[in-house]
Structures are given as structure tokens and as C-alpha cells.
Amino acid sequence: MEKIRHDSSYEWLSGESWKEWSASFFSMGWKIWGVVLITELFLFLFFKPTADCGRLRYGWLFIVRPSGLQLLLLFVYRLLTGRQKRVYSRRAMAGCAIFLLTSYAAVMAWVHTSVTLMPMVLLLPMLLTPLYKDQVMTLVQAALLVAAYVLDCVYFIPASSYFPLTTPFIEGSIFVGTVCGMLVALELVNDSAIVNDERSKRDSLTKLYNHESFYEELEYYQRRYEENRERFSLAVIDIDNFKNVNDTYGHAFGDVVLKEVADICARHKGAAGFCARYGGEEFAIIFKGAGVGQAEEMAEQIRQEFEQKMFTTPQGERSFSVSIGVAEYDRAYAGASAFFEVADAALYRAKREGKNQVRR
């Protein structure tokens, strides 16, 4: 199990991340609530009234009461997460999720005492503990579930007048409903893992792939060439005099320029191409299926489009430029970095020969 990390970047979230987490859990809560309600209504259709429990009483006890309580809990969760204004703690995030899921499961276990399989829903909240990445919060979740189970056995089951009324049909229906609820929870875990994995591969500012992802992709293309002779070319792009841009107009303005280059590169990479922020003011594009001549043409389109882009500054409208080096992978290289150096050398020729141009 992953232990708690104490660096500030881990313990705190941005407002955007908090809202995304809250919305994801709220959506999951709605789906599970719907699964529970459908299961309860399904069982209601096959309920046979008795002298002790008619249809109205059954509907109140086993449909309106649990579904109403869960609906109330869902809106309490929304209220708790929506009141956050400035401080976004990961533990607060985990605490709100634990509150919602534990309460959900406890309501089901405590209300449906006549179903011997029902305590299994108390395991459902444990599915989401990998999202917390916090050993303390995982232990808190486990302790609360154990407490809920003890209360169920010690108080709610003995106090119920409907124990042990059960049939294989009821047990089977509850089992299927619980599995569906767990699938909803697992969907959130899987989506979160996919999103986090994708984010780890991208640059936070430009949303292009990062340096590490670029080399993984370049090595993949290298293997494809060596196995099947699938051609590709590489363009390395550098913003001219970018340090002066930052020094003159500020780093926030520099970020705007970087984003613009990123957007232009993304538009011109082609449907099957790959675009990354290599580092700083340097970008890289892999043109799949393109020879060096085609790559040079597409690089020239990027250079021209960026040169024509006008930026508003305190000193008026300004334009900037990029230099680009291109190379085709047309023979075996010692490694991906060795091939990158060929395109990088072409970039520096463009710089030496006056900048704002494409060289191969």
C-alpha cells in the first residue's frame, strides 16, 4: 500500500481538481442510487403482502426510507464539497467520499436486515480507497465499515421484526444489484486511473505530450521502421529569442506564446502524427509516413502561420518567429536520442543561418 507523501504538491489540490473529483463522486452516487432503487422496485413487484406487512408498509420501509435517506446523503455530500472556497485538501476530499459511501452502505445494511447477503455492501466503499493514496484514510474507511457491521449485528438485526425473511430469489436479486453497484464504483476507479495516467504523460501548460512520452513514442516509431520499414520524419521547433520575450513582456505573456505554438503544432501534425513539448520553448513533431521533403513542407506551414500571428503587448502588436530542423528516419540509428540529434543539429543550422527558417 502506498504510504502518505508529505510534500505540499501532493497534500493539496487545485480548485479545478477538487471540482472534478466532487463531480465524479456525485455522478457515481447518482448511479448507485439508481441501481439501488431499481433493485428495490424489482423486489417490490414480487412482494407478497402478509398480515404483518402490507404493500404500503413494505414500500415505506424498504423503498421510500432507504432511497430517501440515500438521496439526502447525496445532497449533504454535495453541500459539503460545494462549500469549499480556498483550501482544497486531499484528506478532506477523501473524507467526504468516505462519508458518502459508508453512509450509503450502512443504510442498505441497517434497513434490509431480512437479507443475509446485505452486509456484503459494506465492502463496496473499500473499492475506492486506491483513489485516496493515503494509508490513514484507508484505515479510517476500514474501521468505519467494521463499526457499521458490528452495529448491524448487535443492534439492527436483533431489533428487526423482519429477520430472517429471505428466499433464493431475494438473495439473487440483491447479489446482482450489489454487483452492479460495485461495477459503477470500479468504473470511477478505472476512469480516474486512465485520466491520471494520461495527465502524467502531458505537459501541464500546453497539454501536449511531455519529454518522456515523446521519447517513448520516438522509440516506438524507430522499432516500426526497423521491423517494417515504416517511414517517418521528425521536426524540432524552437521559439526564436524566447528569453527576450519573457524578459520584455513577462512570463505570463511567454506562456501565451508557448500555447500558441503548441496549438499550431497540434493542428499541423497530421491525423496520425505525434506532437510534444520537448522542453522549455522547444517542441517536437513526429510526421508518420512522411519523407523529409513532406516534413519540410509541413514545418514551413507551421513557421509561416506562427510568424503571421499577432500578439497584443503594451508596446502594440508584435509577432515572433520559430526556427525548425527536420530529419527523416531513413537508416538505423544507435537509439532514439541519436536520431533526435540529427533533427536538433538541423535546428541549430537554422539558428546559425539567421533564424525564422526551416532546415534539414
C-alpha positions in Angstrom: 0.0 0.0 0.0 1.3 3.4 -0.9 2.3 5.5 2.1 1.4 9.1 2.6 3.6 11.6 0.9 4.1 14.9 2.8 5.1 17.3 0.0 2.7 20.2 -0.4 2.1 19.4 -4.1 0.6 16.1 -3.0 -1.4 17.1 0.1 -3.3 20.0 -1.7 -5.4 20.2 -4.8 -6.3 22.9 -7.2 -9.9 24.2 -7.2 -10.3 22.6 -10.7 -9.1 19.2 -9.4 -11.4 19.4 -6.4 -14.4 20.2 -8.6 -13.6 17.4 -11.0 -13.3 14.9 -8.1 -16.5 16.1 -6.5 -18.5 15.9 -9.7 -17.2 12.4 -10.4 -18.2 11.2 -7.0 -21.6 12.9 -7.2 -22.2 11.2 -10.6 -21.2 7.9 -9.1 -23.6 8.4 -6.2 -26.5 9.1 -8.5 -25.8 6.0 -10.5 -25.5 3.8 -7.4 -28.7 5.4 -6.0 -30.4 4.5 -9.3 -29.2 0.9 -9.2 -30.4 0.5 -5.6 -33.8 2.0 -6.4 -34.3 -0.3 -9.4 -33.4 -3.3 -7.3 -35.8 -2.3 -4.6 -38.6 -1.7 -7.1 -37.9 -5.0 -8.8 -38.3 -6.8 -5.5 -41.5 -4.8 -4.7 -43.1 -6.2 -7.8 -42.7 -9.8 -6.5 -43.5 -9.0 -2.8 -46.4 -10.9 -1.4 -48.3 -9.0 1.3 -48.7 -10.6 4.8 -50.8 -9.7 7.8 -47.8 -8.0 9.4 -46.6 -6.2 6.3 -48.8 -4.9 3.6 -47.6 -3.3 0.3 -47.8 0.3 1.6 -45.8 -0.6 4.7 -43.3 -2.6 2.7 -42.9 0.4 0.2 -42.3 2.8 3.1 -39.8 0.6 4.9 -37.8 -0.9 2.0 -38.1 1.7 -0.8 -39.0 5.2 0.4 -37.0 5.1 3.6 -33.6 3.8 2.3 -33.8 5.6 -1.1 -34.9 8.8 0.6 -32.0 8.6 3.2 -29.5 7.9 0.4 -30.8 10.8 -1.6 -30.5 13.1 1.4 -26.9 11.9 2.0 -26.1 12.6 -1.7 -27.2 16.2 -1.3 -25.4 16.6 2.0 -22.2 15.4 0.2 -22.9 18.0 -2.5 -23.3 20.7 0.2 -20.1 19.7 1.9 -17.9 19.6 -1.2 -19.6 22.8 -2.6 -18.7 24.9 0.5 -15.0 24.6 -0.2 -13.7 28.0 -1.1 -10.0 28.3 -0.9 -8.3 25.3 0.7 -8.6 22.0 -1.1 -7.1 19.2 1.0 -6.8 15.6 -0.4 -7.8 14.3 3.0 -10.9 16.5 3.0 -11.7 15.1 -0.4 -11.2 11.5 0.8 -13.2 12.3 4.0 -16.2 13.5 2.0 -16.1 10.4 -0.2 -15.8 8.1 2.8 -18.8 9.9 4.4 -21.0 9.3 1.3 -20.1 5.7 0.6 -20.0 4.5 4.2 -23.4 6.1 4.8 -24.8 4.6 1.6 -23.7 1.1 2.5 -24.7 1.4 6.2 -28.3 2.5 5.2 -28.6 -0.6 3.0 -27.3 -3.0 5.6 -29.3 -1.5 8.5 -32.6 -1.2 6.7 -32.6 -4.6 4.8 -31.9 -6.8 7.8 -34.0 -9.6 6.4 -31.5 -10.3 3.7 -28.5 -12.3 4.9 -26.3 -11.2 1.9 -26.9 -7.5 2.5 -23.8 -6.9 4.7 -21.7 -7.5 1.7 -22.5 -4.0 0.5 -20.3 -2.8 3.4 -17.3 -3.9 1.3 -18.2 -1.6 -1.6 -16.5 1.6 -0.2 -13.2 -0.3 0.1 -13.1 -0.4 -3.8 -12.4 3.3 -3.9 -9.6 3.5 -1.3 -6.9 3.3 -4.0 -8.0 6.7 -5.2 -7.1 8.2 -1.8 -3.5 7.0 -1.9 -3.4 7.6 1.8 -2.9 4.8 4.3 -4.5 6.7 7.2 -7.7 7.3 5.2 -7.8 3.7 4.1 -7.6 2.6 7.7 -10.3 5.1 8.6 -12.6 3.7 5.9 -12.0 0.1 7.1 -12.6 1.0 10.7 -15.9 2.7 9.9 -17.1 -0.3 7.9 -16.3 -2.7 10.7 -18.2 -0.4 13.1 -21.2 -0.4 10.7 -21.1 -4.2 10.5 -20.9 -4.5 14.3 -23.9 -2.2 14.8 -25.8 -4.2 12.2 -25.2 -7.5 14.1 -25.6 -6.1 17.6 -28.5 -3.7 17.2 -30.2 -3.6 13.8 -30.7 -7.3 13.1 -31.9 -8.2 16.6 -34.2 -5.1 16.6 -35.8 -6.0 13.3 -39.1 -7.8 13.1 -38.3 -9.0 9.6 -35.5 -11.3 10.3 -34.8 -13.8 8.8 -37.3 -13.5 5.9 -35.3 -14.5 2.8 -35.6 -16.6 -0.3 -33.1 -17.5 -3.1 -34.9 -15.1 -5.4 -34.4 -12.2 -3.0 -30.8 -13.2 -2.3 -30.0 -13.4 -6.0 -31.6 -10.1 -6.8 -29.7 -8.3 -4.0 -26.5 -10.0 -5.2 -27.0 -8.8 -8.8 -27.8 -5.3 -7.6 -24.7 -5.2 -5.4 -22.5 -6.3 -8.2 -24.0 -3.6 -10.4 -23.2 -1.0 -7.7 -19.7 -2.3 -7.5 -19.2 -2.0 -11.2 -20.2 1.6 -11.0 -17.6 2.2 -8.3 -15.0 0.4 -10.3 -15.8 2.5 -13.3 -14.8 5.6 -11.3 -11.6 3.9 -10.2 -10.7 2.9 -13.8 -11.6 6.3 -15.3 -9.5 8.0 -12.6 -6.5 5.7 -13.3 -6.8 6.4 -17.0 -7.1 10.1 -16.6 -4.2 10.3 -14.1 -2.0 8.2 -16.4 -2.8 10.4 -19.3 -2.1 13.6 -17.3 1.3 12.2 -16.2 2.2 12.0 -19.9 1.3 15.6 -20.8 2.7 19.0 -20.2 0.5 20.9 -17.8 0.7 24.2 -19.7 0.3 23.3 -23.3 -1.5 19.9 -22.9 0.9 18.4 -25.4 2.8 15.2 -24.6 5.9 15.7 -22.4 9.6 14.9 -22.9 9.3 11.4 -21.5 6.3 10.5 -23.6 8.0 11.9 -26.7 10.9 9.5 -26.4 8.6 6.6 -25.7 6.8 7.4 -29.0 10.0 8.0 -30.9 11.4 4.6 -29.8 8.1 3.0 -30.9 8.4 4.6 -34.4 12.1 3.5 -34.5 11.1 -0.1 -33.9 8.3 0.1 -36.5 10.9 1.3 -39.1 13.4 -1.4 -38.2 10.7 -4.1 -38.4 8.5 -3.0 -41.3 10.4 0.0 -42.9 7.6 2.3 -42.0 9.0 5.8 -42.8 8.6 8.8 -40.6 10.2 12.2 -40.1 10.9 14.4 -37.1 10.6 18.2 -36.8 12.3 20.0 -33.8 10.9 23.5 -33.3 12.3 26.3 -31.2 10.9 29.8 -30.5 13.4 32.4 -31.5 14.7 34.8 -28.8 12.2 33.4 -26.3 14.3 34.6 -23.3 13.9 38.2 -24.6 10.1 37.6 -24.9 9.9 36.6 -21.2 12.3 39.4 -20.1 10.4 42.1 -22.0 6.7 41.1 -21.6 6.8 38.7 -18.6 6.4 35.0 -18.1 2.6 35.1 -18.2 2.9 36.5 -21.7 5.5 33.9 -22.6 3.0 31.2 -21.6 0.6 32.7 -24.1 3.2 32.4 -26.8 4.0 28.8 -25.9 0.4 27.9 -26.0 0.0 29.4 -29.4 3.0 27.5 -30.8 1.5 24.3 -29.2 -1.9 24.9 -30.9 -0.3 25.4 -34.3 1.9 22.3 -34.0 -1.1 20.2 -32.9 -3.1 21.4 -35.9 -0.3 20.6 -38.4 0.9 17.3 -37.0 -1.5 15.3 -39.2 -4.1 12.8 -38.1 -1.6 10.1 -37.3 1.3 12.4 -36.1 2.6 12.9 -32.6 3.3 16.3 -31.0 5.2 17.1 -27.8 6.7 19.9 -25.8 10.2 18.7 -25.7 11.3 21.2 -23.0 11.2 25.0 -22.4 10.5 26.7 -25.7 11.3 23.6 -27.8 8.7 21.4 -29.4 8.9 18.2 -31.5 6.6 16.6 -34.1 6.7 13.1 -35.5 5.2 13.0 -39.0 4.1 9.4 -39.7 4.6 8.2 -43.2 6.3 11.4 -44.3 9.7 11.8 -46.0 12.0 14.7 -45.3 10.5 16.7 -48.2 6.9 16.4 -46.9 8.1 17.2 -43.3 9.9 20.3 -44.5 6.7 21.5 -46.2 4.6 21.0 -43.1 7.2 22.6 -40.9 7.3 25.6 -43.3 3.5 25.9 -42.9 4.0 26.0 -39.1 6.7 28.6 -39.4 4.6 30.8 -41.6 1.4 30.5 -39.5 3.2 31.4 -36.3 5.1 34.3 -38.0 1.8 35.8 -39.1 0.2 35.5 -35.6 0.0 39.0 -34.0 0.2 39.3 -30.2 -1.1 42.3 -28.3 1.5 43.8 -25.9 1.8 47.1 -24.0 4.0 48.3 -26.9 1.5 47.4 -29.5 1.1 44.4 -31.9 4.1 42.1 -32.1 4.9 39.0 -34.0 7.5 36.4 -33.2 9.2 33.5 -35.1 10.4 29.9 -34.8 13.3 28.0 -36.2 12.8 24.4 -37.3 15.0 21.4 -38.0 13.7 18.3 -39.8 15.1 14.9 -40.4 13.9 11.6 -41.9 14.5 8.2 -40.2 15.9 6.5 -43.3 18.5 4.3 -41.7 19.3 2.5 -38.5 20.5 4.7 -35.6 22.1 3.7 -32.3 19.0 4.9 -30.5 16.1 7.4 -30.5 18.3 10.1 -29.0 20.9 9.6 -31.8 18.2 10.3 -34.4 16.9 13.2 -32.4 20.3 14.8 -32.5 20.2 14.8 -36.3 17.0 16.9 -36.3 18.4 19.0 -33.5 21.5 19.7 -35.5 19.4 20.9 -38.4 17.5 23.2 -36.0 20.8 24.8 -34.9 21.8 25.3 -38.5 18.6 27.2 -38.9 19.5 29.3 -35.8 23.0 30.0 -37.1 21.9 31.0 -40.5 19.6 33.7 -39.3 16.6 32.0 -37.5 13.0 32.1 -38.7 13.6 29.3 -41.2 13.4 25.5 -41.8 16.5 23.4 -42.4 17.1 19.7 -42.9 
